[in-house]
Amino acid sequence: MSFLVEYDSQPVKFLKKQEKKISKRILDKIDELFKDTEIPQGSTAIVGEHVVYRV
């Protein structure tokens, strides 16, 4: 089963302002969260949405 990771505009803006090295480290860590499972431990289901989670 494939899934889509969408970023809100605020985190995208934040990542663009950071040094490339820091942005890459953050995005690599997010990729690590999804390596083993598509719903990482500690994620929260969004109320009113079907199969949508906040990490």
Summary of the structure (lengths in Angstrom):
residues: 55
radius of gyration: 12.6
end to end distance: 18.6
largest distance: 36.4
contacts: 83
relative contact order: 0.13
helix: 47%
strand: 7%
